[in-house]
């Protein structure tokens, strides 16, 4: 029964977190130098035109009242109107969710497909050349900035080999996957480096565990011991690691979308910051915050499903 209570009450525990994020985002956005009205109208705009834009979007109100309106709109399922795009922020975000969601999903899948074999090779040959090679590669992967990795992959696969598109999103499903290949690989290479190190450590401990020893004593082959007992137990902390790195993953997509001109929420956020479009910045930040909270909630449930011994 306590598991059902967890599913019901855990989302309520995230409400103070979301409230804090909304307050911090609201304050930080308004600390960005520049006036949104002047940015939109240009340097030659008249004071009357600037005052009209500020009044139209409520920018002339006291900051505490602007925050109250922001919370009221959120409670009503609204996020205000974009100054730059002249449409509702929520509708604008909906049009940009698909590229970002596809990028995140493909990046996580690729990172797991890269990390599991590398971690398995390193753990089963601990202390030997393959183990040292995997640890060296994973350390280098953590140190490479995503934007640099993206540029190098772009030069190799798009400019030199002419195999993959360099920017955009495409139309059909196959074309979209082709456009996502390089951005996803860029994020996955960085994320898989972190996952590989954690997964290798968990596998090494699993190979020395009592469960593995008992399985060997029953005459079970080493390959069966590893894939049936060691790997499933090692995946439990990896689920939590992926959830913890959700914020980092979202930050990586913001950079990568800008590098590859992917029309997702990350590129929308960057453009909104430069144009001082407060409503869009606040809306995208809240969507990212809700996504991070949701992923951590699902990770808790997945952890319990993978290992019933875990207490909620």
PyMOL commands that set and color helices and strands:
alter all, ss='L'
color gray80, all
select helices_A, chain A and resi 2-13+15-30+36-41+47-56+63-75+89-124+129-143+146-160+173-207+210-217+222-244+246-259+265-274+278-306
alter helices_A, ss='H'
color red, helices_A
deselect
rebuild
show_as cartoon
